[in-house]
Amino acid sequence: MYQFLNVKHEDRFNDLCNRDRTHPSDIERKSLFFVIAGNESLYKKVDHIYDFKENLIKLEVYEEGFLTGGTRSLVDLGFSLYGYGTCDVRNLFNSIDYENSVLAIEAMKYRFQILHYPDYYSSGL
């Protein structure tokens, strides 16, 4: 099952979902928020990434000067999990540090609802 990086990540995720009034079954949007909430820089700049009034991503974020190689890759991942664009996984993991790699993996698990089933592994399948 996916895991938040820490309590702060979970709190920020809940804050974003509440601000957006995200429907509980909207996994795509929640996956985007999972990525943003897990990175301090992206969370601080969330209003440059997402329009809470229109409930839409802001593609013009790519023109913003605050995106670095790593944060740009995380935005690419978040937008891809949201359903827009494609993320180059090789580039993603080459441009982010360990903590953001964990964030990316957990976000993908969240988006695709990959759960850990201990019985599956212990049954010899």
N, C-alpha and C positions, 0 to 999 in steps of 0.2 A: 504494500500500500504506500502511497505517497506520504511524505512527511514535510512539515514546515521546517525551515532551518532553525527557528527558535520562536519564542513567544512573541517577540517583536514582529517577526514576519507574519505570524498568524493574525496579530492585532491589526497590522496594516492591511492585510488581505481583507479582513472583515470590514474595515473602514471603507475600502474602495468599493466593495460589494454593496455596502449600505448607501454610500454616496450615489451609486449608480442605480440603486434599487434593482439589482440583478436578480432575475428569477432563479430559484434554487436549481432548476434543471439546465440552466444555460452554462454548460461546461466550457464551451468555447470562450466566452467572455471571462468567465472565472479563471480560466487558464492564463489568459492575458494578465489579469490582475495578480495571479500567483507569481508570475515573473516580475512584474513591476514592484510588488510588495517585498520581494526578496532581495532587491538591490536598492541600497540607500540612495544612490544618485538618481535612479529612475523614479523612485517614490517621491523624491523632492520635486521632480520635474513632471509629475504625472499629468498636470494640466496642459503640458506641451505635447503629450502623447495621446491623451484621450479627452474627448469633449463630453463632459457629464450632462450637459443640457440636451445635446442631440443624441447622446448615447452612441458615439461613433469614434473610431480611431482617427488620429490626425496624421495623415501621410506627410504633411509638411514638417513633421519632426525630423525627417532626414536632412532638412536644410538647417537645422539648429546646430549651433557650434558646441553644445555641451556633450554631444555623443562622441565617445571614444571608440576604438575598435571593439572593445569588449561590450560596452553598453549598446553600441549599434547592433552587435550580434544578438544580444538579448532581446532588443526591440524586434529584430527580424524573427526570432523564435516566437516571441509573444504574438506578433501579427500573424504568423503562420498557424499557431495553435488557435487563434481567433478565427481563422478561415480565410485570411488574406495573404497572398504571397507564398513564397517557398523559402525555406531556410536551408542553407548549405551547412549540413551537420559537420562536415570536416572543417569548414571555416569557423563555425561556431566554437568548437572545442579547441581549435588552435589559437583563438583570440581571447579566451577567458581564463581566469585563474581557478584554483581548486574550488573555492566556495561557490563561485558562479557556475562551475561545472555541475556541482551537486544540485544547485538551484535548477539548472536546465533539465537534468535528468528527472528530478521530482516534478517539474512542470509537465514534462511529457507523460509521466506516469499519471498525473492528475488528469490531463486532457483525455487520455485514452483509457482511463479508469483501470489501470494495471494494478491489481491487488496482489498481495503476497498471500499465498495459500500454503502454509507449512505442510498440510497433509498431502498436497500434490507431490512435494519433493520427497517426503518420507515414504510414500507409497511405492516408490520404485518406477514410476511412469516415465 
